[in-house]
Amino acid sequence: MNPFFSVIIPTYNQDVFLQKAIQSVLDQTFKKFEIIVVDNFSQDNTENIVKNFDKKFIKYIKIDNNGVIAKSRNVGIRESKGRWVAFLDSDDKWFPERLMILHDFIEKNNFYEIICTDEYIIDKVRDIKRIWRYGPYKKDFYKFLLKYGNCISTSATIANKKFIFNNNIYFNESEEFAPQEDYDFFLNLARKNAKFKFLHKILGEHLFHKESWGERIKDKRKKSLIAVIKNHIYKVQNFTDKKSSLWSFAYSRLIIDDIRDLFYSGELLKALSLSIKLFINYPVKSVFHFSYKLRKKFFTSIL
C-alpha cells in the first residue's frame, strides 16, 4: 500500500539535528508515511545516522545539488509515492500528532491542495522564541503573495502531489533564486489557483541557529528574494501593466522586513533611521499599511 504522506528531508552536514527531525517523523501517531532523506554528500555522520533507523520507513538518496536545495526537494518529490508531499528541513521537527491532524482534516476537507500549519520559532541566534501564525489566505492569492511577501513555511506545509504533477510545478533550481526558491514555489502554486488552507494549530518547531543553511548564506537571502520578486513582476505576472509601480510597492515591503530584523537584533537606532527613509521615499498610504503589518509582527508573536 502506498503511503499517504511522503516526507522529504533535504540535508547537508546536519547530523545532530537530522536525527531529531527523523525521529519526530517516526514518532508520528499516524503511520502511513515514507521518509525520503536527500543528502548532498554530507561529510559528517549523516549516512550512519540514517542507516541506524528502521529502513521500513526511510529511503536514503545521495545527490550533488551544488548548494541548491531546490534540487534535493525536487528529487524527493519525483521519488515520492504518497498522495501528499510534506516538506521538513533537517534542523526542524514536528510534534507527534501533526500528520494525524492533517490526515483527519484532509479526509473531511478534500478540496485543498496546499495546507500550512503554525510553528514555534526557536531562534538560537537572537535567543528569541516566537509563534509564527502563517497566512492569511486572500482572494487573488498570487497577487497578495507577490505584493506582501511569503506567508508560508516550507517545513509547515504539505502539498497535493497530483496537483504538483498536473501543473508541472517544482522548486526552481536556479542558483539566483536560492535560498528563496520556496517563495517562488508557493507563488507558482498560487498562480495556478491552488487552494490554500492555513490551519492554525502549532504542530512543529522551526529552528534558527548559526549553522543553519539560512544563516550561512544570509548575505545572499536579500539578493535572491529580489530576484524572485522581479522575475514574477517583470516576466511572469499578467494582472497589471504597471510593473514599476508594483516593484516599488514590493520593495518598500522589503525595507519593512529589514526594519523588523534590525528591531529583533536590538539595533533600534538603525531601525529608526531606516523607518524615516521609508516615510520620506514612499507614499504615506503604503507606509501606514506596512507599519500596521510591522506592529502586528512585533507584538503578537513574541513569547
C-alpha angles and dihedrals in degrees: 000000000000117000121255092223131034109201111206116201117181113194146175124179095335099119099146094046093040092059090057092045093053092044091052089058094045088051092059115126089220107070106186096103143102127213119219112193111194109195123196091213094281117208095211131068095294098118094050092047092053093046092052090064124083106284090209091084103027134078114189119204129178121205137159103237096174090230094306108122090190089074091056093049092049092051088052092050092050092047094046123112100186129104089235129036117216122196123215125172113222094245095050130077142199134227115248097252096050100101093040091054091047093046093050091047092051092049089057097036109034097161098084125093100188126037123184126185131195127265145200110243112216106194108189092173095061096022093238132136118201143164115236113203107193128215146356107212112222137184110269087025094181091057091045093051092048094049100039104028139244115327097174132087121216095214090050096049137090124188133201105249095209090058091049093050096043092052096037093232117161137151111285108248096203111127087220090067097047124141093014095059090113091061089051090048093054092044090055092048090051091047088057089052097250111177109243126201124191106203107197100217122117102234106157151014125252113201128208115191139152094265096046118118093244094052094046092056099028091129088063097048096082093046093049091046091053090047092054094046094046092047092055095042098047103027111021116029121078103179094098140023091204093091098155091052091049090050091051090051092049093044093053087056089055088055088054089054090052090051090050092052092049089050093052090047091054094246094133098159091054090047090052093047092051091047090055091051089050092054091049098047104038135053117275092235093057093044091052091053094048092045089057090050090049094051090049092053093047100048108029102049107044116100 
